[in-house]
Amino acid sequence: MFTAEQIKAAHAKVKSGADFPAYIAELKHLGVQSYETFVADGHTDFYGKDGYRISGMPKYESMEVADDTNNANFLVALRLHQQGRTDYRTFCAQSAENGVKKWCVDMEAMTCSYFDKVGNLMFSEAIPEA
């Protein structure tokens, strides 16, 4: 099974959202089946076979996630990040401002889905192959 060190090494290669497809391909190769990233503190829970789970440490001080969602503004922030025009911390702050609680990546379906504080799906998209 994958280790925290392997995940950290894969993540170290990510400089912007433009690097996301290659990151996903590497995690998939390690045996990660899915993961959830929580915007409030940036920690991620990684899931593998047979209930295997590794929880990452918070990546920054806790921030408040807005109660109200703004899908249009969030999608603008997401596209900018995917183009490599914002860093991870900026994208997380913009996600929080627009009501995104977490995103979930499903390696089998190759999708990334974004959810609000009460669990409503805000947006889901296919992850491009690296």
Backbone torsions as a table, in degrees:
resi	resn	phi	psi	omega
1	MET	NA	161.3	-179.4
2	PHE	-70.6	158.6	179.8
3	THR	-119.8	164.3	176.4
4	ALA	-61.3	-36.3	-179.9
5	GLU	-65.5	-40.2	178.1
6	GLN	-64.2	-42.1	179.3
7	ILE	-65.1	-44.0	179.4
8	LYS	-60.6	-41.3	179.0
9	ALA	-64.5	-40.7	178.1
10	ALA	-65.4	-42.8	-178.1
11	HIS	-67.5	-30.5	-179.6
12	ALA	-62.6	-20.9	-179.8
13	LYS	-82.3	-11.6	-176.8
14	VAL	-86.0	119.8	178.7
15	LYS	-106.6	-25.7	178.5
16	SER	-158.9	178.1	178.1
17	GLY	-60.6	-21.2	178.8
18	ALA	-66.2	-22.6	-179.6
19	ASP	-87.6	-2.7	-173.6
20	PHE	-58.0	-47.2	-179.2
21	PRO	-58.0	-40.4	179.2
22	ALA	-68.1	-37.2	176.9
23	TYR	-61.7	-46.2	179.6
24	ILE	-62.1	-43.5	179.0
25	ALA	-59.7	-41.3	179.7
26	GLU	-67.8	-42.7	177.8
27	LEU	-62.1	-42.0	179.2
28	LYS	-60.4	-42.9	177.9
29	HIS	-61.4	-33.1	179.2
30	LEU	-74.1	-17.2	-179.4
31	GLY	107.8	8.4	175.5
32	VAL	-72.5	127.0	179.7
33	GLN	-94.6	-30.7	178.2
34	SER	-164.4	165.8	171.3
35	TYR	-155.0	158.4	177.1
36	GLU	-125.0	130.8	174.9
37	THR	-112.4	130.0	-176.7
38	PHE	-102.4	118.5	-172.5
39	VAL	-63.5	-34.1	-174.7
40	ALA	-53.8	-38.3	-179.9
41	ASP	-135.5	0.5	176.3
42	GLY	80.2	4.3	-179.8
43	HIS	-75.7	154.0	-177.6
44	THR	-128.9	138.1	172.8
45	ASP	-106.0	123.4	-179.3
46	PHE	-105.8	136.5	-176.1
47	TYR	-121.1	139.5	176.6
48	GLY	-128.5	-162.2	-178.9
49	LYS	-64.0	152.7	172.5
50	ASP	54.3	37.9	176.6
51	GLY	76.6	9.6	178.8
52	TYR	-62.5	135.5	-176.7
53	ARG	-147.7	138.5	171.8
54	ILE	-126.6	129.7	176.8
55	SER	-105.4	128.5	178.0
56	GLY	-82.5	166.5	178.3
57	MET	-82.8	155.7	173.6
58	PRO	-56.5	144.8	-177.7
59	LYS	-98.5	-13.7	-179.9
60	TYR	-161.0	170.6	177.5
61	GLU	-63.5	148.0	-176.1
62	SER	-58.7	139.7	175.6
63	MET	-125.4	154.9	-179.3
64	GLU	-81.4	133.3	174.1
65	VAL	-93.6	127.9	-178.5
66	ALA	-60.0	143.6	176.1
67	ASP	-71.6	-36.6	-178.6
68	ASP	-91.4	139.0	179.8
69	THR	-98.2	151.6	174.3
70	ASN	-137.0	89.4	-176.1
71	ASN	-60.6	-41.3	-177.2
72	ALA	-61.4	-47.5	178.9
73	ASN	-65.6	-39.2	178.9
74	PHE	-61.4	-44.1	-178.9
75	LEU	-63.6	-34.5	174.7
76	VAL	-63.6	-46.4	179.4
77	ALA	-62.1	-41.2	179.7
78	LEU	-62.6	-47.1	-179.3
79	ARG	-62.5	-41.6	177.0
80	LEU	-60.9	-42.1	179.8
81	HIS	-66.3	-42.4	179.1
82	GLN	-63.8	-27.2	177.7
83	GLN	-83.2	-2.0	179.5
84	GLY	82.2	17.7	-175.8
85	ARG	-93.0	-6.5	174.0
86	THR	-135.4	155.1	176.0
87	ASP	-87.7	173.6	-175.2
88	TYR	-60.2	-45.6	-177.0
89	ARG	-63.1	-42.0	177.8
90	THR	-62.7	-44.4	179.2
91	PHE	-61.5	-41.8	179.0
92	CYS	-63.5	-42.2	178.2
93	ALA	-62.7	-42.5	178.2
94	GLN	-66.1	-36.9	177.2
95	SER	-63.1	-46.3	179.5
96	ALA	-60.2	-43.9	179.5
97	GLU	-60.6	-28.5	-177.0
98	ASN	-101.3	12.1	171.8
99	GLY	87.1	14.9	178.5
100	VAL	-83.3	119.7	177.6
101	LYS	-84.3	-42.5	-176.3
102	LYS	-158.7	163.9	167.5
103	TRP	-126.7	148.4	-177.1
104	CYS	-123.2	130.5	178.2
105	VAL	-110.9	126.4	177.7
106	ASP	-108.9	110.9	-175.2
107	MET	-69.6	-31.2	-179.9
108	GLU	-72.4	-48.0	179.3
109	ALA	-77.8	-16.2	-176.4
110	MET	55.1	53.7	177.3
111	THR	-128.2	154.6	172.1
112	CYS	-125.4	123.0	-175.7
113	SER	-122.4	139.3	-176.0
114	TYR	-112.9	136.5	-174.4
115	PHE	-127.8	149.7	176.8
116	ASP	-87.7	-174.5	-174.7
117	LYS	-63.3	-27.9	-178.4
118	VAL	-99.7	6.7	175.3
119	GLY	93.7	6.5	177.5
120	ASN	-74.8	137.3	175.3
121	LEU	-69.8	124.7	178.1
122	MET	-95.1	-39.4	-176.6
123	PHE	-165.7	145.3	175.9
124	SER	-140.5	142.6	179.6
125	GLU	-147.0	156.3	175.5
126	ALA	-74.3	143.6	176.0
127	ILE	-91.6	125.6	179.3
128	PRO	-67.6	147.5	176.1
129	GLU	-68.8	144.7	-179.6
130	ALA	-76.0	NA	NA
